[in-house]
């Protein structure tokens, strides 16, 4: 039997969804507190507790955690090491500006790497303005650069210009290392400036350090011990064992379709078209491509709440947990955004959080009396650069769901 306050949360979201179906066709959502346990529900046709969705940039904390584990296991967990000294990063060794970038700068988005720049403003490189080589039809590159999976920019693979989605992570990472400029003023570490490719490079380090595909490393070090059985990166069938993520047809059938909520109803011009399974992709998309469920994501957050331990078994060391949940400056931990004061939605100071492009969100509110972890999972694609309407897409999360959860003690009968 659920708590009365949770029934009211569900009622409010159901009412919003019924009145704003074009904004929110459906969603799954849940919270867990020590007092009330786990509470999960869904609204909208076709949505259920176990619906699987792509979580976008909420992938980044998982890549960060997996990298920290790999570095710790190899005795190399030093956040101040220059990034060019790490495995797979030697392409930066001859560039004075890039030699100044440290590991912590990649983890905290203070590296100076760019994010989503118009193609016309991008420095020219070997594949600029050239047609893609023959290969799978993965849609055109967009008129933007700076996020290889989303924009599907062209990557040099052995002298051929290949869409990033058809290239492996190693080639995409090499493309970023060799062609992406960095801002030198202010110097690295001085200013937060979000760039999705920080985590492309972090994933590349994982692969070069462990000798394994990054999504397999994450599966074995995080998903399996956390019981995250519906979490993966490669949704579609593949004959390549280096790509295969052991996804079943039943799981594929539970992956939600995404809905365009752009102002004009057209696919966002900053994103190259894709489908829900990312059909034909070879790029693992470690910066924004993880699939998961509400329950799986709650498992991860509860593990952080409980200090890295699950059912008496340690999954993450205390040091790594502290790096992921404690304030590290710049409004960020080493994996999440960090709130230093009460949020407008009722979360306490010390809350860590992350948002995903398809209007997904999760958070851990560290309040001492009864910490709360929560997840909101929908699959809605807004405009996020050109004619952005993300505000409208975020309404059900930040104007309905979060305030209702955080007022749970105020409206008790």
C-alpha positions as CSV (number, residue, x, y, z in Angstrom):
1,X,0.0,0.0,0.0
2,X,1.5,3.3,-1.1
3,X,1.8,6.5,1.0
4,X,-1.1,8.9,0.8
5,X,1.2,11.7,-0.4
6,X,2.5,9.5,-3.2
7,X,-1.1,8.9,-4.4
8,X,-1.4,12.6,-4.7
9,X,1.8,12.9,-6.7
10,X,0.4,10.3,-9.1
11,X,-2.9,12.1,-9.3
12,X,-1.3,15.5,-10.1
13,X,0.9,14.0,-12.8
14,X,-2.1,12.1,-14.3
15,X,-4.1,15.3,-14.4
16,X,-1.3,17.2,-16.1
17,X,-0.8,14.4,-18.6
18,X,-4.5,14.2,-19.4
19,X,-4.7,18.0,-20.0
20,X,-1.3,18.3,-21.8
21,X,-1.0,15.1,-23.8
22,X,0.9,16.8,-26.6
23,X,3.5,17.9,-24.1
24,X,3.6,14.6,-22.0
25,X,2.3,11.6,-23.9
26,X,3.5,9.4,-21.0
27,X,6.1,9.0,-18.3
28,X,7.3,6.6,-15.6
29,X,8.6,8.0,-12.3
30,X,9.5,7.0,-8.8
31,X,11.1,7.9,-5.5
32,X,12.6,6.1,-2.6
33,X,12.8,7.2,1.0
34,X,13.8,5.3,4.1
35,X,10.4,6.0,5.7
36,X,8.2,5.0,2.8
37,X,10.4,2.7,0.7
38,X,10.2,2.6,-3.1
39,X,7.2,4.1,-4.9
40,X,7.0,3.8,-8.7
41,X,4.2,4.6,-11.1
42,X,3.4,5.7,-14.7
43,X,1.0,7.8,-16.6
44,X,0.0,7.7,-20.3
45,X,-1.0,5.0,-22.7
46,X,1.7,2.4,-23.2
47,X,3.7,3.5,-20.2
48,X,4.4,1.2,-17.3
49,X,6.8,0.9,-14.3
50,X,9.2,-1.2,-16.4
51,X,9.2,1.0,-19.5
52,X,12.7,1.4,-20.9
53,X,13.9,4.7,-22.2
54,X,17.1,6.4,-23.4
55,X,18.3,8.6,-20.5
56,X,20.5,11.0,-22.5
57,X,23.1,12.9,-20.5
58,X,22.1,11.1,-17.3
59,X,24.5,8.5,-18.8
60,X,27.4,10.7,-17.8
61,X,27.5,9.9,-14.0
62,X,27.7,6.2,-15.0
63,X,30.7,6.8,-17.2
64,X,32.3,8.9,-14.5
65,X,31.8,6.2,-11.9
66,X,33.1,3.5,-14.2
67,X,36.2,5.5,-15.0
68,X,36.9,6.1,-11.3
69,X,36.5,2.4,-10.6
70,X,38.9,1.5,-13.4
71,X,41.5,4.1,-12.3
72,X,41.2,2.9,-8.7
73,X,41.7,-0.7,-9.6
74,X,44.8,0.2,-11.6
75,X,46.2,2.4,-8.7
76,X,45.8,5.6,-10.8
77,X,43.0,7.5,-9.2
78,X,44.6,10.9,-9.3
79,X,42.2,13.7,-10.4
80,X,45.0,16.1,-11.0
81,X,46.9,14.0,-13.5
82,X,47.2,15.8,-16.9
83,X,44.7,14.1,-19.2
84,X,47.3,13.6,-22.0
85,X,49.2,11.2,-19.7
86,X,46.2,8.8,-19.4
87,X,45.8,5.8,-21.7
88,X,44.4,6.7,-25.1
89,X,45.0,10.5,-24.7
90,X,48.6,10.9,-26.1
91,X,47.3,12.8,-29.1
92,X,47.1,15.8,-26.8
93,X,50.8,15.5,-25.7
94,X,52.1,18.0,-28.4
95,X,49.5,20.7,-27.9
96,X,50.4,23.2,-25.1
97,X,46.8,24.2,-24.5
98,X,45.5,20.7,-24.2
99,X,48.4,19.6,-22.0
100,X,46.9,21.9,-19.4
101,X,43.7,19.9,-19.1
102,X,43.5,17.6,-16.1
103,X,41.3,14.7,-15.4
104,X,39.1,16.6,-13.0
105,X,38.5,19.2,-15.8
106,X,37.0,16.6,-18.0
107,X,34.8,15.2,-15.2
108,X,33.6,18.7,-14.2
109,X,33.1,20.3,-17.7
110,X,35.8,22.8,-17.0
111,X,38.1,21.6,-19.8
112,X,37.3,24.3,-22.3
113,X,36.1,21.8,-24.9
114,X,33.2,23.2,-27.1
115,X,29.6,22.0,-27.3
116,X,27.3,22.4,-30.3
117,X,28.8,25.0,-32.6
118,X,27.4,25.8,-36.1
119,X,29.3,24.0,-38.8
120,X,30.1,27.3,-40.4
121,X,32.0,28.4,-37.3
122,X,33.9,25.1,-36.8
123,X,37.6,24.9,-37.6
124,X,38.2,23.1,-40.9
125,X,39.5,19.5,-40.8
126,X,40.0,16.7,-43.3
127,X,36.3,15.8,-43.6
128,X,34.8,19.3,-43.5
129,X,32.4,19.7,-46.5
130,X,33.0,16.2,-47.9
131,X,30.3,13.7,-48.5
132,X,30.2,10.6,-46.3
133,X,31.8,7.4,-47.5
134,X,29.5,4.6,-48.5
135,X,27.9,3.0,-45.5
136,X,24.7,2.6,-43.5
137,X,22.1,5.2,-44.1
138,X,22.2,6.9,-40.7
139,X,20.7,10.2,-41.7
140,X,22.5,13.4,-42.6
141,X,24.9,15.3,-40.3
142,X,23.1,18.3,-38.9
143,X,24.3,21.9,-39.3
144,X,26.0,21.7,-36.0
145,X,29.2,20.2,-34.6
146,X,30.3,19.4,-31.1
147,X,28.3,16.2,-30.1
148,X,29.4,13.4,-32.5
149,X,26.5,11.0,-31.8
150,X,23.7,13.6,-31.9
151,X,25.0,15.7,-34.8
152,X,26.5,12.6,-36.7
153,X,29.5,14.6,-37.7
154,X,32.0,13.1,-40.2
155,X,34.9,11.2,-38.7
156,X,38.1,10.3,-40.5
157,X,38.4,6.5,-40.4
158,X,41.5,5.3,-42.2
159,X,41.2,8.1,-44.8
160,X,37.4,7.7,-45.3
161,X,34.9,10.3,-44.0
162,X,32.4,8.2,-42.0
163,X,29.4,9.4,-40.1
164,X,30.2,9.3,-36.4
165,X,27.4,6.9,-35.7
166,X,28.9,4.3,-38.0
167,X,32.4,4.7,-36.4
168,X,33.5,3.0,-33.2
169,X,34.3,4.9,-30.0
170,X,38.0,4.7,-30.5
171,X,37.7,6.5,-33.9
172,X,35.2,9.0,-32.6
173,X,37.5,9.7,-29.6
174,X,40.5,10.2,-31.9
175,X,38.4,12.6,-33.9
176,X,37.7,14.7,-30.8
177,X,41.3,14.6,-29.7
178,X,42.6,15.7,-33.0
179,X,40.0,18.2,-34.3
180,X,38.2,19.8,-31.4
181,X,39.6,23.1,-30.2
182,X,39.8,24.2,-26.6
183,X,39.2,27.6,-25.0
184,X,42.4,28.9,-23.5
185,X,41.1,31.9,-21.8
186,X,40.0,31.4,-19.1
187,X,42.4,28.5,-18.6
188,X,41.1,24.9,-17.9
189,X,39.6,24.5,-14.5
190,X,38.4,28.1,-14.3
191,X,34.9,28.0,-15.6
192,X,32.1,25.5,-16.0
193,X,31.1,25.1,-19.6
194,X,29.1,22.0,-20.5
195,X,30.5,19.9,-23.3
196,X,29.3,16.4,-24.0
197,X,32.6,15.3,-25.5
198,X,34.3,15.4,-22.1
199,X,32.6,12.0,-21.5
200,X,33.5,10.7,-25.0
201,X,37.1,11.1,-23.9
202,X,36.5,9.7,-20.4
203,X,34.9,6.6,-22.0
204,X,37.9,6.3,-24.3
205,X,40.2,6.3,-21.3
206,X,38.2,3.4,-19.8
207,X,38.6,1.4,-22.9
208,X,42.3,2.0,-23.2
209,X,42.9,1.4,-19.5
210,X,40.8,-1.8,-19.2
211,X,41.1,-3.2,-22.7
212,X,37.3,-3.7,-22.8
213,X,34.4,-1.9,-24.5
214,X,33.2,0.8,-22.1
215,X,29.6,-0.4,-22.1
216,X,30.7,-3.9,-21.1
217,X,32.9,-2.5,-18.3
218,X,29.9,-0.5,-17.0
219,X,27.7,-3.6,-17.3
220,X,30.0,-5.7,-15.2
221,X,31.1,-3.1,-12.6
222,X,27.8,-1.3,-12.1
223,X,24.8,-2.8,-13.8
224,X,25.2,-6.4,-12.6
225,X,26.1,-5.8,-8.9
226,X,23.3,-3.2,-8.7
227,X,20.7,-5.5,-10.2
228,X,20.2,-3.1,-13.2
229,X,18.9,-5.8,-15.5
230,X,17.2,-3.4,-17.9
231,X,20.1,-1.1,-18.5
232,X,22.3,-1.2,-21.6
233,X,23.8,0.9,-24.4
234,X,23.3,-1.1,-27.6
235,X,19.6,-1.7,-28.1
236,X,19.4,-3.2,-31.5
237,X,20.5,-6.7,-32.6
238,X,24.1,-7.1,-33.7
239,X,26.5,-9.8,-34.8
240,X,29.5,-8.0,-33.3
241,X,30.4,-9.4,-29.9
242,X,32.2,-6.1,-29.1
243,X,28.9,-4.3,-29.5
244,X,26.4,-6.8,-28.3
245,X,24.7,-5.8,-25.0
246,X,22.7,-9.0,-24.5
247,X,19.4,-7.3,-25.0
248,X,16.4,-9.5,-25.5
249,X,13.4,-9.0,-27.9
250,X,11.2,-8.6,-24.8
251,X,13.3,-5.8,-23.6
252,X,13.3,-4.1,-27.0
253,X,9.5,-4.3,-27.1
254,X,9.5,-2.3,-23.8
255,X,11.6,0.6,-25.2
256,X,9.4,3.6,-25.5
257,X,9.0,5.5,-28.7
258,X,10.0,9.2,-28.4
259,X,7.8,12.1,-29.2
260,X,8.8,15.3,-30.9
261,X,7.7,18.3,-28.8
262,X,9.5,20.9,-30.9
263,X,7.6,24.1,-31.5
264,X,7.2,23.4,-35.2
265,X,6.7,19.6,-34.9
266,X,9.8,19.0,-37.0
267,X,12.9,17.1,-36.0
268,X,15.4,19.5,-34.2
269,X,17.8,20.9,-36.8
270,X,20.7,20.5,-34.3
271,X,20.2,16.7,-34.2
272,X,20.6,14.2,-37.1
273,X,17.5,12.0,-37.3
274,X,17.5,8.7,-35.3
275,X,15.1,6.0,-34.2
276,X,14.4,4.6,-30.7
277,X,16.8,1.6,-31.2
278,X,19.6,3.7,-32.9
279,X,19.5,1.3,-35.8
280,X,22.8,0.9,-37.6
281,X,24.9,2.7,-35.0
282,X,28.3,1.4,-34.2
283,X,29.1,4.3,-31.9
284,X,28.2,3.3,-28.3
285,X,27.3,6.9,-27.4
286,X,28.8,6.9,-23.9
287,X,28.0,10.6,-23.5
288,X,24.2,10.3,-23.8
289,X,23.1,6.9,-25.0
290,X,22.3,4.6,-22.1
291,X,18.9,3.0,-21.8
292,X,17.3,2.2,-18.4
293,X,14.2,2.0,-16.2
294,X,13.0,3.9,-13.2
295,X,13.8,0.9,-10.9
296,X,17.3,0.5,-12.3
297,X,18.1,4.1,-11.9
298,X,16.8,4.1,-8.3
299,X,19.1,1.2,-7.6
300,X,22.0,3.3,-8.6
301,X,20.9,6.3,-6.5
302,X,20.1,4.2,-3.4
303,X,23.6,2.7,-3.6
304,X,25.1,6.2,-3.5
305,X,22.8,7.1,-0.6
306,X,24.0,4.0,1.2
307,X,27.6,4.8,0.8
308,X,28.4,2.5,-2.1
309,X,27.1,-0.6,-0.4
310,X,24.2,-2.9,-1.7
311,X,22.9,-5.7,0.5
312,X,26.2,-5.7,2.5
313,X,28.4,-5.8,-0.6
314,X,30.5,-2.8,-1.5
315,X,30.1,-1.7,-5.1
316,X,31.9,1.6,-5.0
317,X,34.6,2.6,-2.5
318,X,33.8,5.4,0.0
319,X,36.3,7.6,-1.8
320,X,34.5,7.3,-5.2
321,X,31.1,7.8,-3.6
322,X,32.4,11.0,-2.0
323,X,33.7,12.2,-5.4
324,X,30.3,11.6,-6.9
325,X,28.1,13.2,-4.3
326,X,30.2,15.9,-2.5
327,X,30.7,19.4,-3.8
328,X,33.9,19.6,-5.8
329,X,33.4,23.3,-6.9
330,X,31.9,24.8,-10.0
331,X,28.4,23.6,-8.9
332,X,29.4,20.1,-9.7
333,X,30.6,16.8,-8.2
334,X,32.7,14.5,-10.3
335,X,29.5,13.1,-11.7
336,X,26.5,15.3,-11.0
337,X,25.3,18.8,-10.8
338,X,25.5,20.0,-7.1
339,X,23.0,22.3,-5.4
340,X,24.6,24.4,-2.7
341,X,21.3,25.9,-1.5
342,X,17.6,25.1,-1.3
343,X,16.2,24.6,-4.8
344,X,13.1,26.4,-6.1
345,X,11.4,22.9,-6.1
346,X,11.9,22.1,-2.5
347,X,15.1,20.1,-2.6
348,X,17.6,20.8,0.2
349,X,21.2,22.0,-0.1
350,X,23.5,19.2,-1.0
351,X,21.2,17.7,-3.6
352,X,22.9,16.1,-6.6
353,X,21.1,15.8,-9.9
354,X,21.3,15.3,-13.7
355,X,19.0,16.0,-16.6
356,X,18.7,14.1,-19.9
357,X,17.8,15.6,-23.3
358,X,14.7,13.5,-23.8
359,X,13.3,15.1,-20.7
360,X,14.6,12.7,-18.1
361,X,15.8,13.6,-14.7
362,X,17.2,12.0,-11.5
363,X,18.3,13.3,-8.2
364,X,19.5,12.5,-4.7
365,X,18.4,14.9,-2.0
366,X,20.7,14.3,1.0
367,X,18.4,15.7,3.7
368,X,19.4,14.3,7.0
369,X,15.9,13.4,8.3
370,X,15.0,11.1,5.4
371,X,17.1,11.3,2.2
372,X,15.1,10.9,-1.0
373,X,16.2,9.7,-4.4
374,X,14.0,10.1,-7.4
375,X,13.6,9.5,-11.2
376,X,11.5,11.0,-13.9
377,X,11.6,9.1,-17.2
378,X,9.9,10.3,-20.4
379,X,10.9,10.2,-24.1
380,X,10.2,13.7,-25.5
381,X,12.5,15.5,-28.0
382,X,12.5,19.3,-27.8
383,X,14.5,21.9,-29.6
384,X,17.5,22.6,-27.3
385,X,19.6,25.1,-29.3
386,X,17.6,26.5,-32.3
387,X,14.3,27.9,-31.0
388,X,14.7,26.1,-27.8
389,X,11.5,25.0,-26.0
390,X,13.1,22.9,-23.3
391,X,11.2,25.0,-20.7
392,X,7.9,23.7,-21.8
393,X,9.3,20.1,-21.9
394,X,10.6,20.5,-18.3
395,X,7.3,21.7,-16.9
396,X,5.9,18.3,-15.8
397,X,9.2,17.6,-14.0
398,X,9.9,20.9,-12.2
399,X,6.5,22.4,-11.9
400,X,4.4,19.3,-11.1
401,X,6.5,16.2,-10.1
402,X,9.3,17.7,-7.9
403,X,7.2,20.2,-6.0
404,X,4.6,17.5,-5.3
405,X,7.2,15.1,-4.0
406,X,9.0,17.7,-1.9
407,X,5.7,18.9,-0.3
408,X,4.9,15.3,0.8
409,X,4.8,16.3,4.5
410,X,2.8,19.5,3.9
411,X,-0.4,18.1,2.5
412,X,-1.0,15.1,4.6
413,X,-4.6,14.7,5.7
